[in-house]
Amino acid sequence: MSKEKPQQQQEQKEVQFQIQKIYLKDVSFEIPKGATIFNQEWKPELSIALNTQVTTLPEDKMHEVVLTIEATVKCGEEEAFKAEVQQAGIFTIDNMADDQLEHAKHAFCPNLLYPYAREAISDLVAKGGFPQLCLAPVNFDSLYQQKQQEQHPSA
């Protein structure tokens, strides 16, 4: 019986991480100048903005993570298009230390969501009549560590 208790305690302390749902929460695509942008010489300049928002859900140990990607392309001084995607996921996360939990919510989960958001952006741009836009990979672990260092410079 003494052998079972440590095993039960060990099982209870195992980290739990489950993807409950991945979904497209919001999407926007704009061509501010309309058809006139297609008559210009195509010399695109891309700017990307990434943001992650985490909401703890009322259900036990569940979190909604929303990765927002905004891709804006200018052609000279003119804005050719703007595509924004909010890719979301619901994750069950349990038995993690606070620092591990924060890392999971702000780096690991966005890393899982990014390929879906990247595909959605690519599809929007192509359907908008522009050349395919393939976003480069993002190192969310590095971004998370940078943010932690900015918030806690002595750590």
C-alpha positions in Angstrom: 0.0 0.0 0.0 2.9 2.4 0.7 4.1 1.9 -2.9 0.7 3.0 -4.3 0.5 6.3 -2.5 3.7 7.8 -4.0 2.6 6.6 -7.4 -0.9 8.2 -7.0 0.7 11.4 -5.8 3.1 11.3 -8.8 0.1 10.8 -11.2 -1.8 13.7 -9.7 1.2 16.0 -10.1 1.7 15.2 -13.8 1.4 18.2 -16.1 -1.8 18.3 -18.0 -2.0 20.1 -21.3 -4.8 19.6 -23.8 -6.0 21.5 -26.8 -9.8 21.7 -26.5 -10.5 23.8 -29.6 -8.7 25.9 -32.2 -10.8 28.4 -34.1 -10.7 31.6 -36.1 -12.1 34.2 -33.8 -12.0 37.3 -36.1 -10.7 38.2 -39.5 -10.5 41.4 -41.5 -9.1 42.2 -44.9 -9.0 45.8 -46.4 -7.9 47.2 -49.7 -8.2 51.0 -48.9 -7.5 52.3 -52.5 -9.6 49.6 -54.2 -8.7 48.7 -57.8 -6.3 51.6 -58.2 -3.6 49.7 -56.2 -3.5 47.0 -58.9 -2.3 49.6 -61.5 0.8 50.5 -59.6 4.2 48.9 -59.8 4.3 46.1 -57.2 7.1 46.9 -54.7 5.6 45.7 -51.5 6.8 46.7 -48.0 5.5 44.4 -45.3 5.0 45.3 -41.6 3.8 42.7 -39.1 2.3 43.2 -35.6 1.9 40.3 -33.3 -0.2 40.3 -30.1 -1.2 37.6 -27.6 -4.2 37.9 -25.3 -4.9 35.3 -22.6 -8.3 34.9 -20.8 -8.8 32.5 -17.9 -12.2 30.8 -18.5 -14.7 30.0 -15.8 -14.2 26.3 -16.5 -11.5 24.7 -14.3 -8.0 25.1 -15.6 -9.1 26.3 -19.0 -7.7 29.3 -20.9 -8.5 31.1 -24.1 -5.4 32.2 -26.0 -5.9 34.7 -28.9 -3.0 35.3 -31.3 -3.6 38.5 -33.3 -1.5 39.0 -36.5 -1.8 42.2 -38.4 -0.1 42.3 -41.8 0.1 45.6 -43.6 1.6 46.0 -47.0 2.5 49.3 -48.5 3.4 49.9 -52.1 5.4 53.2 -52.0 3.4 55.6 -49.9 0.1 53.8 -50.6 -1.3 51.1 -48.3 -2.0 48.2 -50.6 -3.8 46.0 -48.1 -4.2 45.2 -44.4 -5.0 41.7 -43.2 -5.8 41.0 -39.6 -6.5 37.5 -38.1 -7.3 36.6 -34.5 -6.6 32.9 -34.2 -7.8 31.4 -30.9 -7.5 28.3 -28.9 -9.0 26.9 -25.8 -6.5 25.0 -23.7 -6.7 23.0 -20.5 -3.5 23.5 -18.5 -3.0 22.0 -15.0 -0.3 21.1 -12.5 2.2 23.7 -13.7 4.3 26.0 -11.7 3.3 29.7 -12.2 6.3 30.5 -14.3 5.7 27.4 -16.5 2.0 28.3 -16.8 2.8 31.8 -18.0 5.3 30.4 -20.5 2.8 27.9 -21.8 0.1 30.6 -22.2 2.3 33.3 -23.8 4.7 31.2 -25.8 3.8 27.6 -26.2 0.1 28.2 -27.1 0.8 31.0 -29.6 3.4 28.7 -31.2 0.6 26.2 -31.8 -1.8 28.8 -33.1 0.7 30.5 -35.5 0.5 28.0 -38.4 -3.3 28.4 -38.5 -3.1 32.2 -38.4 -0.3 32.2 -41.0 -2.4 30.1 -43.4 -5.5 32.3 -42.9 -3.4 35.4 -43.7 -2.0 33.7 -46.8 -5.5 32.7 -48.0 -6.9 36.2 -47.4 -4.1 37.9 -49.4 -4.5 35.5 -52.3 -8.2 35.9 -52.4 -7.7 39.6 -52.3 -5.9 39.3 -55.7 -2.3 39.8 -54.4 0.7 37.6 -54.7 0.9 34.9 -52.0 2.2 36.2 -48.6 4.1 33.6 -46.6 4.9 34.9 -43.2 8.3 33.8 -41.7 8.4 31.6 -38.6 8.2 33.3 -35.3 10.2 32.3 -32.1 7.5 32.9 -29.4 9.9 31.5 -26.7 12.4 34.3 -27.6 9.6 36.9 -27.7 8.4 35.8 -24.3 11.9 35.8 -22.8 12.4 39.4 -24.1 9.2 40.5 -22.6 10.1 38.9 -19.3 13.5 40.7 -19.3 11.9 44.0 -20.1 9.4 43.6 -17.2 12.0 42.2 -14.7 15.4 43.6 -15.8 17.3 42.3 -12.8 16.0 38.7 -13.1 
